[in-house]
Structures are given as structure tokens and as C-alpha cells.
Amino acid sequence: MEQKKKKKIPERQCLGCNQHKPKRELLRVVRTPEGEVLLDFTGKKNGRGAYICRDVMCLRKARKSKRLDRSLGCEVPEAVYDAMEDELIENGEAN
């Protein structure tokens, strides 16, 4: 009798709602080696990553509690938060 191995699905924790979800369902926020902070829709950009749900409310919670700043190890400018929020809304990710 041969047992099939279950493929392990990588999970990450959302910085907004603290729920663990499959990595593919979350949106990666990355601090590049140059120090730029941006959204990574592909999940493959080089740099330090943090994860949030594809929901504007989770981004707002993470913004209010400065969790992205702590996770990425740098201060995220307000303009970057605004741009990320706009990008989420633009891509129809606002739940």
C-alpha cells in the first residue's frame, strides 16, 4: 500500500488581522535592498517581505499599529501607505 504525501502549503500571517493563510492568498509588501517599500503582487521581488490580506481594512490596521514598520525594519512613509491603498483598490482587491 502506497501512501501519497500531502504537499505542504506554505502559510504566512497577515499583519492586519493576524490570521494564518496560504501564502498565495496574501499580498507581499517588500523592502528592497535599496530601501524602497512597495507591494509585490508576484511574491518574487528581492528583499525583506511582510504579508497582508488582499483587503484594504487589513492594510489600514497594519498601518495604524505600525506593524509593517516593525516587520520590515524601517519606517514606512505615509505616502507609501497611501499608494499601496490606492493600488489595492485599483486592482479590485478591496473586500
C-alpha positions in Angstrom: 0.0 0.0 0.0 1.5 3.3 -1.1 0.6 6.5 0.7 0.5 9.7 -1.1 2.5 12.5 0.6 0.4 15.6 1.2 2.1 18.6 -0.3 2.7 21.2 2.4 1.2 24.6 1.6 3.3 27.4 2.9 1.3 29.7 5.2 2.1 33.3 6.4 0.5 35.5 9.0 -1.4 38.7 7.9 -0.1 41.7 9.8 -3.5 43.3 9.8 -5.9 40.6 11.1 -3.2 38.1 12.5 -4.8 35.2 10.7 -2.6 32.4 9.1 -3.5 31.9 5.5 -1.9 30.2 2.5 0.9 32.4 1.1 -0.8 32.7 -2.3 -3.9 34.3 -0.8 -1.8 37.1 0.8 -0.2 40.1 -0.6 3.5 40.7 0.0 4.9 44.0 1.0 8.6 44.2 0.3 11.5 46.4 1.4 14.0 46.2 -1.4 17.8 46.2 -0.8 17.7 49.9 -1.9 15.3 50.7 1.0 12.2 51.2 -1.2 8.9 49.8 0.2 6.3 48.5 -2.3 3.6 46.0 -3.0 4.8 42.7 -4.6 1.9 41.1 -6.5 4.2 38.4 -7.8 5.7 37.4 -4.4 9.1 37.1 -6.0 10.7 40.5 -5.7 14.1 40.7 -3.9 14.1 42.0 -0.4 12.6 41.6 3.1 8.9 40.7 2.9 5.8 41.0 5.1 2.3 39.8 4.3 -1.2 41.3 4.5 -4.6 40.1 3.2 -5.7 41.5 -0.1 -8.0 43.7 1.9 -7.8 47.5 2.4 -9.0 47.1 6.0 -6.1 44.8 6.9 -3.6 47.3 5.4 -5.3 50.1 7.4 -5.0 48.0 10.6 -1.3 47.3 9.9 -0.7 51.0 9.2 -2.4 52.1 12.4 -0.4 49.7 14.6 2.9 50.3 12.7 3.3 46.6 12.2 4.7 46.9 8.7 7.4 49.3 10.0 8.4 46.8 12.7 8.3 43.8 10.4 10.3 45.4 7.6 12.7 47.1 10.0 12.2 50.6 8.6 9.8 53.5 8.8 7.2 53.2 6.0 6.3 56.7 4.8 2.7 57.8 4.8 2.9 58.4 1.0 3.8 54.7 0.5 0.8 53.5 2.6 -1.5 55.8 0.5 0.0 54.4 -2.7 -0.4 50.8 -1.5 -4.0 51.5 -0.5 -4.8 53.1 -3.9 -3.1 50.1 -5.7 -5.2 47.6 -3.7 -8.4 49.5 -4.5 -7.4 49.8 -8.2 -6.7 46.1 -8.5 -10.2 45.3 -7.1 -8.7 43.8 -4.0 -10.8 45.8 -1.6 -13.1 43.3 0.1 
